[in-house]
Amino acid sequence: MHRYDFRLMSMAGATALSLLAASPASATAEPARDYIEAGSYLRSDAEFEAWYGLVHRLRRDFDDICGDTFCEGDYSNIQSLSFRCSVERSSGRIGQCLWLFAASNEDVDPATGRVNVQFQHWRCRAPLASRTTMEALLGALAGDTPMRAPLPGTPRTLYDGLIDCL
C-alpha cells in the first residue's frame, strides 16, 4: 500500500467518526439553546422601561443600605457596576443573573507619599428559581424596593443573594 492509500483510509475513518457523532443517537440530546443579554430580549417600550427602571432601582436600593450593611470594614466604597441577565431567546427563561460590584481600599505610605490601592470585585449570582422567565422577574421586582422583593418561585430575594456573596 502506498502512503497515499493510508491517507485516504485515515480520511475515510475520520469521516465515519464524524457521521457517527451526528447519528440519531445524538439527536436525542437536548437542543442547543440561544441565550442573549436581557436588553436584547425585550420587545416593547413597557418592557424596556421595566428593565432599565429595575436596574436603576436596584442601584438605588444598594446605595441606600450599603453604609449600614455591606460597606463596612476594609471596603467601605462598594459600588454597583451592573445587573445583567442572560435570557433564552425562544422561551424567555433566564439562564443567569449576575449583580457586579467593585470597591477599593486606599492608604498613603507616609514614607514615600505613594497611594497604595487594593481592588476587590464581586460577581453576585441572583438566587433565581429554575425556569424563571424574564416577564416573571420584571413583574416580581416592579415595586419601589426590588432588592427585598421575593423572587419568582422562591422566598429568596436579591438581598439574600448579596448576603451570600458580599
N, C-alpha and C positions, 0 to 999 in steps of 0.2 A: 504494500500500500504506500502511496506517496503522501508526502506531507499535506498536500492539497486535500486529499481524501479525508485525513484526520480532521482538518479544519471544517470540512463540510459536515462530518459526523458530529463535531462539537457544536456547530451552529444548529444542527437538527435537534440535538439534545436540549440546548437552551430554549429552542422554540417549543419543544414538547413540554418543558417545565413551565414556561410562561402560559401555555394553554391550560395546563393543569391548575395553575394558580387562578385562572379566570373561569374555571369549571363551575357547574351549577352548585357544587358543594359550598363554594364561597359566596354564591348568590343568596344563600340563606342568612348571611351576616347582616347586621343592622345597616341600613342605607347611610351613605355619607351625609353629614349634616353641614349646613352652611350658616355659620354664625357671623353676625355683623354687630357693629357698635350700636348701642341703643338709639343714638340720634339718627342713625341711618335707617332704622326700622320704622320710625314714627311716620304716620301718613297724613294726619290732619293738623291744622293750626292749633286745635284744642290739645292734641297730644304733645305737640312741641311746647306749648305754654305750660302744660302739666309737668313735663320732664325738666325743662330748664328752671321752672319755678321750684320744683323739688330740690334740684341741685343747689339753688340759691338758699332755700330754707335750711337745708342740711348744713351748709357752711355757717349760716347764722346761728343755728342751734348749737353747733360745736363751739363757736366763739363765745356764746352765752354761758356755757358750762365749763369751758376749758380751765379757767383760773381756779375753780373750786374742786376740780377732779384730776384730769389727765395732765394738766400743765403745771404740776408741782414737781419739785426735785430738779434734777440736772437739766431737763429740757422744759423750760417754762414758756417757750415761744412756739409751741406746736401749731402748725398751720395746715388747714385742709387744702390739699392741692387739687384733688379731682375725685369725683364719684363716677365710676364707669361700669357699665354692664354690657355683657355680650348677650345677644338675642338670636335665637334660631329664626332665620328669615321666614320659613314657611309656616311655623306654628306660633311664633311669638313667645315661646318659652325661653326663660332666661337661663343661660349657661352658667354665668357667674357675675357677681357684682363685687367690685373692689372699691374701697374708700382709701385713697392715698394721702399720706401725711408726711410732713418733713419738719425738722427742727434743728436747732444748733445750740451749742453752748460755747461761749467765747470767754476768754480771760486774757489779761495783758501780762506778759512777762515783765516784771519790774526792772530786771537787769538789762534787757535788750530793747524793750518797747515793742517787741513783736506781739501781735494779736494772734493767739492760738485759738483755733476753731475745731470743734468736734461736731460732725454732722451725724444725724440719725434720720432714718426714714422707716415708714411702716406701710405695709400693704394689708389692710384690714378687710377680710372677707365678710360680706354680709351673710348672716345666718339664714339664708332662704330655704324654704321647703322645696323639695324637688318638684319639678313641673310647674313652678310659679311662672305665670305669664307676665308680660310687660304691662298689660292692661290691669291685671290684679294688683301689681306693685304700685302703679300710679294711683289706683283707687284707694288702696290701703294707706298710702302716705300723703294723701291730698290735704291733710289738715295743717294747722299752723306749727305743730311740733312733730315733724315726721320722724325724728330720731327716736322718739319714745313710743311711737305707734306700733302695735303688733303687726308683724309681717304676715302676709297671706299664708294660711295653713299652719301657723305656728304661734305660740305665745311669745316668742322671742322678738326682740327689737334690734334696730341698728345699734342702739346704745349698748345692748348686751354684747353685740359683736365687738364693739370697741373695748369693752372691759376685758374680753378675751385677748385682744390684740395689743392695746397700748399698755 
